[in-house]
Amino acid sequence: MTPSAQNTTHSAALYTPAQRARRDSSRWTMVQGVLAPLQFVAFVISLILVLRCLWNGAGYEAATWSILIKTGFLYLIMVTGAIWEKIVFGQYLFAPAFFWEDVFSFVVIALHTAYVWALFGAALEPAPLMWLALCAYAAYVVNAGQFLLKLRAARLQAEAPA
């Protein structure tokens, strides 16, 4: 079985030894490790502001700015993640080990981009914009969960005897 085919099975290792070495030596691994929690903090703050805006109509501007900041983090982590994936797996996106995470990342990006388009195109009123942001955030939570499961799998793989 080829390494690509191995990565698509549930029992296969997430990284080959060479991929793990590239992952561990890449500065992009640290970049991802810093950006992911920063994006999560931006998400939590923004979620609170969006819910507050929907609940009592207050703070629309703050909620809007927080969504744009969260979206900026998303775009940044996607670009740097693609660079990381190229270094570790030899392709910018859809490496077998992260195929479904990348697929769902595009759903997340599409929803965030739809929000930005609707905001700047004045296509939606404030309340529907906030609901669109919540849909984007729900997709983000699913996608973040996917990546946390991969992180856990990588840690378990690293702890397993050779």
Buried (B, 14 or more C-beta within 10 A) or exposed (E): EEBBEBBEEEEBBBBBEEBBEBBEEBEBBEBBEEBBEEBBEBBEBBBBBBBBBBEEEEBBEBBBEBBBBBBBBBEBBBEBBBBBBBBBBEEBBBBBBBEBBBEBBBBBBEBBBBBBEBBEEEEBEBEEBBBBBBEBBEBBEEBBEBBEEBEEBBEEEEEEEE
